[in-house]
């Protein structure tokens, strides 16, 4: 079983719709959770961090964490073509040397 | 926010050449930096953790004698790909975490695209 799992996609949504990206993780001691966006040929850039159960909103982005279900998601409201990218879920363990474990990423395509 | 600078952005060289990549934290001191490699259409794979003033910690399967890491100061880590061959062609990315942000995210450099002919 992979440590961090994501559906590779592509996930296609129309412009203006809500895009929902999901991630599950296997290690129950995981403490910190991150969503990164990676455009083709570029390095990842941080979108959201979340550390406790519940929702965290930042502009059009909402991260949701459920530690009991070992599940973290990212919602993108009012999706724009510029949101088209690969979204990487990353998980770290407190005391684990601050190492991040990445999922394989979900490719999002926002269509006009 | 925390800024990580990586140089060069692209390298094209002949097989057998050694290539050095620099990673700098610009507005914070990083006792730990991370080096990743990403092949096309794959996710980031951690190669090693660079520790300031001590030896790097390599992930399983990564040859420490081929990928030399030096972290001589709190703002600079270097990765040297020694005697590079075509199979070493990849996208190399460094990252660092601002130690002032407890459990905070890693911030990535812009990456180095290495092409070995």
Interface residues (C-beta under 8 A of the other chain):
Chain A: X31 X32 X34 X36 X41 X42 X43 X44 X45 X46 X49 X51 X88 X90 X92 X94 X97 X98 X99 X100 X102 X103 X104 X105
Chain B: X6 X32 X34 X42 X43 X44 X46 X49 X57 X93 X95 X97 X103 X104 X105 X106 X107 X108 X109 X110 X111 X113
